[in-house]
Amino acid sequence: MTSRPTALVTGASRGVGAAVAHRLSETHDVLLGGRDEETLRKLAADLPGASPWPAELTDYEGIAAAAAGIGELDVLVHSAGMIELGSVSETGVDSWRRTFELNLFAVTELTRTLLPALRASAGHVVLINSGAGMTAKPNWGSYAASKFALRAYADVLRGEEATNGIRVTSVFPGRVATDMQREVRESEGGAFEPERYLRPESVADTVVSSVRAGADAHMTEIVLRPDG
C-alpha cells in the first residue's frame, strides 16, 4: 500500500485551519496543530489519517521537540494567527509584540525548524495572510504590519528555497465567516454578517488548489474577496 503525503496545519482546531485540514485529509495524512488537544482529538477522529499535534507555537523549545519526529513533510500550512485592533496612539508595545510573536515569529521559527523535512519532500509552504497584508487601514496597525511582514517573509523564503524544490504560496483572503471574524466585528462595533463574507471552505479550496497544482504551476500569491 502506498503511503500518503503528510501535511501539518496550524490553527487546525477551528475556522480556516479546520476547513483546510478537512480538505487536505482527502489526499494527505494531516497533523492537526493547535493548543486545544481535546478539540484536535475530536477532529482527528473524523478525518482519515489525521492525528493531533498539540503545540504552543510561541514555545520554541517545545516546537523543536514536537517537530523532531517529522522526517519528511509535504505540506506546511500556517493558519494560526491573532488580531488586536486599536489606533496607533492607543496600542502599546505589548500588543505589537503579541501580534508579531504569533503572526510572524512563530511562523518563521516553525518553518525554519521544519525546513529539513520540507526539503526532503520538495514540499510546499502555504501562508494564510489577509487582505490587511496588502492594504492597511486605521485601527489595524499591529495586525496589518505583521501581515505585511509575513508577505515579505514568504517572498524571501520562496527565493531562498527554490533550488530545494520548495514552493511557497501566500493566500490573501478578505473577511471570512469565522469565530475570529465575529470577535473582530465586535471590536469594530459592527454586526457579524456571515452571508457577506467568504466561507472557510472557500479559502480551504484555494489552499488545496495551490497544493495540487502541477509541477509547471507555482501559485505564489492568491487574493480572495467575498463576491459582492
C-alpha positions as CSV (number, residue, x, y, z in Angstrom):
1,M,0.0,0.0,0.0
2,T,1.4,3.4,-1.0
3,S,1.8,5.8,1.9
4,R,0.0,9.2,1.6
5,P,1.9,12.5,1.7
6,T,1.9,14.3,5.1
7,A,0.6,17.8,5.9
8,L,0.9,19.9,9.0
9,V,-1.8,22.6,9.5
10,T,-1.5,25.1,12.4
11,G,-4.7,26.6,13.8
12,A,-6.5,23.4,12.9
13,S,-9.0,23.4,15.7
14,R,-11.3,26.0,14.1
15,G,-12.1,28.3,11.3
16,V,-9.9,28.3,8.1
17,G,-7.4,25.9,9.7
18,A,-10.1,23.3,10.4
19,A,-11.5,23.6,6.9
20,V,-8.1,23.2,5.3
21,A,-7.4,20.1,7.4
22,H,-10.7,18.6,6.3
23,R,-9.9,19.2,2.6
24,L,-6.3,18.0,2.8
25,S,-7.3,14.9,4.6
26,E,-8.8,13.6,1.3
27,T,-5.3,13.1,0.0
28,H,-2.9,13.6,2.9
29,D,-2.2,12.4,6.4
30,V,-2.7,15.6,8.4
31,L,-1.0,16.7,11.6
32,L,-3.5,18.9,13.4
33,G,-1.7,21.8,15.0
34,G,-3.2,23.7,17.9
35,R,-3.4,24.4,21.6
36,D,-6.6,22.5,22.5
37,E,-5.6,18.8,22.4
38,E,-9.1,17.6,23.2
39,T,-10.6,19.5,20.3
40,L,-7.8,18.3,18.0
41,R,-8.5,14.7,19.0
42,K,-12.2,15.0,18.2
43,L,-11.4,16.5,14.8
44,A,-8.8,13.7,14.2
45,A,-11.4,11.1,14.9
46,D,-13.5,12.3,11.9
47,L,-10.6,12.6,9.4
48,P,-8.8,9.6,7.9
49,G,-5.1,9.5,8.7
50,A,-5.2,12.6,10.9
51,S,-3.6,13.0,14.3
52,P,-3.4,15.8,16.8
53,W,-0.2,17.8,17.0
54,P,-0.8,19.9,20.1
55,A,1.7,22.7,20.5
56,E,2.1,26.3,21.7
57,L,3.6,27.9,18.7
58,T,5.4,30.6,20.7
59,D,7.2,27.9,22.8
60,Y,10.1,27.4,20.5
61,E,11.8,24.7,22.5
62,G,8.5,22.8,22.7
63,I,8.1,23.3,18.9
64,A,11.5,21.9,18.3
65,A,10.7,18.8,20.4
66,A,7.3,18.3,18.7
67,A,8.9,18.6,15.3
68,A,11.8,16.2,16.0
69,G,9.9,13.2,14.8
70,I,8.9,14.6,11.4
71,G,11.4,13.3,8.9
72,E,9.6,14.4,5.7
73,L,6.8,16.9,5.3
74,D,5.0,17.6,2.0
75,V,2.8,20.5,3.1
76,L,3.0,23.1,5.8
77,V,0.0,25.4,6.2
78,H,0.3,28.3,8.6
79,S,-3.2,29.2,9.6
80,A,-2.9,30.2,13.2
81,G,-3.0,33.9,14.0
82,M,-4.4,36.7,16.1
83,I,-5.6,40.2,15.9
84,E,-5.9,43.1,18.3
85,L,-7.5,46.3,16.9
86,G,-6.7,49.8,18.1
87,S,-5.3,53.1,17.0
88,V,-1.5,53.6,16.9
89,S,-1.9,56.2,19.6
90,E,-3.6,53.7,22.0
91,T,-1.8,50.4,21.1
92,G,1.1,49.8,23.4
93,V,4.3,47.8,22.7
94,D,3.0,44.7,24.4
95,S,0.1,44.4,21.9
96,W,2.6,44.8,19.0
97,R,4.8,42.1,20.5
98,R,2.0,39.7,21.0
99,T,0.8,40.1,17.4
100,F,4.2,39.8,15.8
101,E,5.1,36.8,18.1
102,L,2.3,34.7,16.7
103,N,1.6,36.1,13.3
104,L,5.3,36.3,12.2
105,F,7.9,34.9,14.6
106,A,6.1,31.6,15.3
107,V,5.7,31.2,11.5
108,T,9.4,31.9,10.8
109,E,10.7,29.6,13.6
110,L,8.3,26.7,12.8
111,T,9.2,26.9,9.2
112,R,12.9,27.0,10.0
113,T,12.6,24.0,12.3
114,L,10.8,22.0,9.6
115,L,12.9,23.1,6.6
116,P,15.0,19.8,6.6
117,A,11.7,17.8,6.4
118,L,10.3,20.1,3.7
119,R,13.5,19.9,1.7
120,A,13.4,16.1,1.9
121,S,10.0,16.1,0.2
122,A,10.4,19.2,-2.0
123,G,7.5,20.4,0.0
124,H,5.0,23.3,-0.1
125,V,4.6,26.1,2.4
126,V,1.2,27.9,2.4
127,L,0.8,31.1,4.5
128,I,-2.7,32.3,5.2
129,N,-2.2,36.0,5.1
130,S,-5.0,38.6,4.9
131,G,-6.3,41.5,2.9
132,A,-4.7,43.5,5.6
133,G,-1.4,42.2,4.4
134,M,-1.9,44.1,1.2
135,T,-3.8,47.3,2.3
136,A,-3.5,48.7,5.8
137,K,-6.3,50.8,7.3
138,P,-6.9,52.8,10.5
139,N,-7.0,50.7,13.8
140,W,-5.5,47.7,12.2
141,G,-1.9,48.8,12.7
142,S,-0.2,45.9,14.5
143,Y,-2.1,43.2,12.6
144,A,-1.5,44.8,9.2
145,A,2.1,45.3,9.9
146,S,2.6,41.7,10.9
147,K,0.8,40.6,7.8
148,F,2.9,42.9,5.5
149,A,6.0,41.4,7.2
150,L,4.6,37.9,6.6
151,R,4.3,38.6,2.9
152,A,7.9,39.8,2.8
153,Y,9.0,36.7,4.6
154,A,7.1,34.5,2.1
155,D,8.9,36.2,-0.8
156,V,12.3,35.7,0.8
157,L,11.6,32.1,1.7
158,R,10.4,31.4,-1.9
159,G,13.5,32.8,-3.4
160,E,15.9,31.1,-1.0
161,E,14.3,27.7,-1.2
162,A,13.5,27.5,-4.9
163,T,16.7,25.4,-5.5
164,N,15.5,22.9,-3.0
165,G,12.2,22.5,-4.8
166,I,10.1,24.1,-2.1
167,R,7.1,26.1,-3.2
168,V,5.7,29.0,-1.2
169,T,2.2,30.3,-1.5
170,S,0.6,33.4,0.2
171,V,-3.2,33.5,0.4
172,F,-4.8,36.8,1.0
173,P,-8.5,36.3,1.9
174,G,-10.9,39.1,2.7
175,R,-13.3,38.7,5.6
176,V,-14.1,35.1,6.4
177,A,-17.1,33.8,8.4
178,T,-15.2,32.5,11.4
179,D,-15.3,33.0,15.2
180,M,-12.3,35.3,14.8
181,Q,-14.3,37.5,12.4
182,R,-17.1,37.6,14.9
183,E,-14.7,38.9,17.5
184,V,-13.3,41.4,15.0
185,R,-16.8,42.8,14.3
186,E,-17.5,43.1,18.0
187,S,-14.3,45.2,18.3
188,E,-15.3,47.3,15.4
189,G,-18.8,47.8,16.8
190,G,-20.5,46.3,13.8
191,A,-22.7,43.3,13.1
192,F,-21.4,39.9,12.2
193,E,-22.9,39.2,8.7
194,P,-21.6,35.8,7.6
195,E,-23.6,35.9,4.4
196,R,-21.4,38.8,3.2
197,Y,-18.1,37.0,4.0
198,L,-16.1,34.2,2.5
199,R,-16.8,30.7,3.8
200,P,-13.8,29.0,5.4
201,E,-14.3,26.2,2.9
202,S,-13.7,28.6,0.0
203,V,-10.4,29.5,1.5
204,A,-9.6,25.9,2.0
205,D,-10.4,25.0,-1.6
206,T,-8.0,27.7,-2.7
207,V,-5.2,26.3,-0.5
208,V,-5.7,22.8,-1.8
209,S,-5.8,24.0,-5.4
210,S,-2.3,25.6,-4.9
211,V,-1.0,22.4,-3.3
212,R,-2.4,20.2,-6.1
213,A,-1.2,22.4,-8.9
214,G,1.0,20.7,-11.5
215,A,4.8,20.9,-11.4
216,D,4.8,23.6,-14.0
217,A,2.4,25.9,-12.0
218,H,3.7,27.6,-8.9
219,M,0.9,29.7,-7.3
220,T,2.9,32.4,-5.5
221,E,0.1,34.8,-4.4
222,I,-3.7,34.3,-4.4
223,V,-6.1,37.1,-3.5
224,L,-9.7,36.1,-2.4
225,R,-12.5,38.5,-1.8
226,P,-16.2,37.9,-1.0
227,D,-18.4,38.0,-4.1
228,G,-20.3,41.2,-4.0
